[in-house]
Amino acid sequence: MKSRYCSLLLVFFIFGCFQNGHTQDTFSIVAVDSETGEVGSAGATCLDDDNIAGGAVIISKLYPGKGAVNTQSFWSPDNQENAGTLVNQGLQAQEIIYWLEANDVDNNPTRRQYGVAILNGDNSTSAAGYTGSDCFDEKTHIADNYYSIQGNILLSEDIVTSMESAFLNAQGSLAEKLMASLQGANVPGADSRCLQEGVSSQSAFVRVARPDDEEGSYYLDIVVSKTPFGYEPIDSVQALFDEWALINETVEEPVAKDLFKLYPNPVQKSFTVEYERFSSSSMYTLEIRDSSGKLTRVEQINKNRDEIQLNESEVLQGQYFYTFKENGKIVKQSSFIVINK
């Protein structure tokens, strides 16, 4: 990356499988910023407080000034504690992955998923992910020197690439980029068990620790551990995040999540956009990018409710993400998925 975020170490990952009879289907991101010394994570799952205390956040562990680890899929507190010990010992990310694979508490690492992000004392970083072969489809992971993305029991592998694209295209602080990445998976059935409920998940979180934070007491720590049926937890996290950002972050205005709507989602051949704050004196544009981040379309919006027909190049099944702008200023960024039936 050419910006200061080449110093960001990220681990995006989506996890699933069973623990004590419960399925854990989760997407998440862990990041370390070597410039600010911040570490953070965000994630969501189709589990809530009724299934496991805290819902998705149980997999997240931050070590201020050192790194972050998420342990998931047949989640084990022993594996999580062992990973933290290795972080505190100063091991690199891939070394931690190798150790966890070789020393699984149940001698069955093929059902686990891990993500590790390490901030070294010399401002260098390392990251690694692991996806066991016995985790459930759809499962995949992508790793690079500054991020790793992984997941299972997904609506499609495009959920992973959408989170990646949303993160890479977002501007601002580590916290803002984490929130944008979480929004990259805000589509019904991102965790495939939640598809019939019409939401991505049932619980979600975003958290960031600064170097001088105490463990367990973080600069940002928003957890939505349970939502009513049909309510999107990522949107709930976003609303709380926008309130937090007004006090703690230098932002011009919180992103308006309720004024702009795009539906239905998933999409087949067309969708409708609706903007409640429409003014004939303003200019509105809708930018659509594919899962690789390539700009595929720029649409001028001339009324508060408009139906958009997909072009031939846009009807390919997969994940797309969009940016809606008013007079060049971003109003909303999120994503939709195209399905062919």
N, C-alpha and C positions, 0 to 999 in steps of 0.2 A: 504494500500500500504506500502511496506517495505522501499522504498527509501524516500528521502526528500519530495516526492510529496504526502506523506500521509498528508502533511500540505497544499496541494493544495485543494482548494475548487472549484469545477467545476459545471457549469451548462451547459449542452449541450441541445440545444433545437431547434426544427424545428417547424415552425408555418405556419398557413394559414388562410383562410376564407376571408371575404370581409370587406372593409372599403370604404365608399363613392362609392360603385359600383365596387371597385377594389379587385381582389383576392390577398391575401397575402399568398403565399406558400413559407415558408422560413425555412432553417436549420441554426442553429447557436450554438455557445458555449460561455459561460461566465465563467470566472475563477478568483479565488482569491488565491494568494500564501502568506501564513502567514509568510514564512521565509524571503521573500524579500519585502513584503508589496505591491506587484504589483497586480493590477486588470486588467482584460482584457476580450475581446470578439472577436468573428469572426463569420461571417455568410454570407449567400447568399440567393437570391430569384429570382423567375421568374417574377420580376418587375424591371424596371429601371427608369431613370430620366423622361421618357415620361409618366410614371404612377404616380410616387410620388417622390418628390425632394430628391435626395440622394440614392434612391433605398433601398436596404436592410438595410443600416446603420441607417435608421430612428428609428429602434426599439431598438438601443443600447444606453445605458446611463451608464457612468462610474462615480464613486464617489471616487476620489483618496484617498487611505488609509482607505476607509470604505467598499466599495462593488460595486456591479454592478447589474443592473436590465435590463432585456429585456421584453418589453410588446408588444404583438403581437396578431394577429387575431382580426379582426374588430378594428384595432389599434386606440387608443384614446389618444391624448396628455394629456387629463385630468387624465386618469388612470396612465399614465407614470409619470406625475408630482406628483401625490399623492404617488406613489411608492417611488420616490426620497425623498419626505418629511419624509416618514417612515424610510428610510435608515439613514437619517441624525439625526433622533430621537433615533437611536440605537436599533431598534427592530431587533429580530432574523428573519431569512428567513421565517420560517413557520408562524410566527405571521404576517408578511407582506402579505403573500398569503391569510391567513384567512381574513385580513382586506379588501384586494382588492375584494375578493369574496363577502363579506358582504356589500360592499359600492360601487359597480360598478356604474359608472356614468349614465348608461342607464338601471340599474336594470336588466341586462341580462348577468351575468357572464359566463353562459354556452357556450357562443361563444368565450371566451377569452382563450389565453394561456399566461402563465407567467413563468419566471425563475428568481430566486433571489439568489445571492451569497453574503455572509456577512463576513467581516473580523473584528473580535472583538479586543478590546484594549489589551486583555490578550493573544493574538495570537491564540485563538480558532476561529473556523469557523462554519458556518451553511449554509445549502443550501436547497432549496425546489422548486418544480415545480408544475404547475397546468395546466391541459388540460380540457377544457370544453367539455361536452358531445355533444354539437351541432357543434363542429368543424368537418371538413370533413375527411373521410377516404382516405388513410390509416392514422390513428392517433394512437399515443401511447406515453407513457413517462416512463422512468426508473429513480428512485431516490435513492440516497444513501447519506451517511453523507458527502461525498466530491464531488459528482456530481449528476446532474439530466439531463436526456436526454428526449426530447419530440418533437413531430412533427405531422403534418397532411398533407393531399393531397400528400403523398409520393408515389414513385414508389412501395415501399414495406417498411415494418417495419425494414427490414435489413439495410436500410440507417442509422438508429439510431445506431444499434449495430456496424456498420462499423466505424462510427465516434468515438464511444467509444473505440473500439479496437485500432484504429489508435492513439488516444491520449494516451492510456495506454502503448502502445508499443514504443512511441516516446521518444527520449532522448533529453536533453538540457534544455534551459530556458523555462519560461512560454510562451514567444512569439513563440518559435519553436514548442512547443507542441500544441498551438492554431492553428498554420499553418498546422501542420500534421493532426489535427482533421478535419479541413476544407477540406483537400485533401481526407479524408476518404469518403466524399460525392461527389467526383469528378467523377460522372458517368452520362451518358445521362439520363435525366428524373428523377434525384433525387428529384427535384421539378417536379412532373409528367406533368405539362403543358408544360415543355420545352423538352419533349421527342422527338417530331417531329423535333425540331430544332437541335437535336443531342448534347445538352449541359445540364449541371446540372441546370443552372440558367442564369440570365441576368445581375445581379449585385452582388457584393461581397465586403467584408471588413475584416480587421483584425486590432485590436487596443489594446494597453496596456498602462496603466497609472501607473506611479511610485507615491509613497506617497506624494512627494513634488510637483507634477504637479498641474498646475491650471486646474480647470474644463474646458473642451473644448480644452485644449492644452496639448496633450499627447506625451509621449516618443515615441510611435509607433502609427501611424494613417494612414493606407493605405485604400483608398476607391476607388473602380472601380464602378462608378455609372451607366455606360452604356457601352455595347459592341456591335459591329456589329453582324449581323445575323450569327449564326454558330460559333462564337468565345466564348471560355470558359472563363468566368470571374475569376474563381478560378486560372487558369493558369496565367492570367494577374496579379492577386494579388501575386502569387508566384514569378513571375519575379521581381516585385517591392520589394517584401520582401527580395529576395536574394541580391538585390543591397543595401537595407537598412542594412542587416545583415553584409555585408562586412565592413561597417563603425561603426556600433553600437554593434555588437555581436561578441563574440570570436568563430568564426567558421572556420574550415580549408578551406572549399570551398563551395560555394552555390550549392544546389542540381541541377543537370543537368536535366531539364525537357524536353528538346527538342531532346536530343540525343537518348533517349530510348523511344520506343513506344510499346504499347500492343493493338492489335486490332483484330477483331471488339469488341466493347463493347456497349451493352450487348453481352455475349458469349452464344453459344448453346453447341456445342460438341468439338470445338477446337478454338484456337486463335493463332495469330502470334506475335512473339516478334522480335523487330528490334533494333539494337544498332549500331549507326553510327561510334563510336570510337572503334570498335572491333579490338583487337590485338591478334594474335595467341600465343603470349608469356604470356598472362594474363589468369587468371581463373575467370569464370563468373558463378554465381549461381542465380537462381530464386526461392525464397521461397514463398509459398502460404499458407495462413492461412484462416480458416473459420471465421464466424462472431463472434465467441466466443474468437478468438485469438489463437486457437489451430493450431499448425503447421501440415498441411496435406500433404505437398509435398516439396521436394527440387530437382530442376531440374538443371543439368549442361548444360550450353549453350556453344556450340562449334563453332558457326558461327554467323555472324552478323545478319542473318535473319533465324529464325527457327519456324516451326509450332509445337505447343504443343497440343497433344490430351488429353482431360480431362479423368481422371480415373473414374471408376464407382462411387467412393465415392464423386467425385467432381461435378457430374452432377446434384446434388440436387439444385433446384432453390433457389437462395438467394445471399447474398453479400459475396464476398471474397476480401481479400486485399493481396497485394504482395510487396515483397522487392527484388530489383535487385541489386546485388553486383558485384563489380570488385575487385578481390584480397582481398575479405573480407570487402571492404569499400562500404557503401551504395551509390548507384548512384541515385536511384529513389524509392520512396514509394508511392503507390496509391492503387486503388481498381478497381474491376470489378464486374459485376453482371451476374449471370447465369440465363437464362430464358429457360423454357421448352415449346415448342410450339407443 
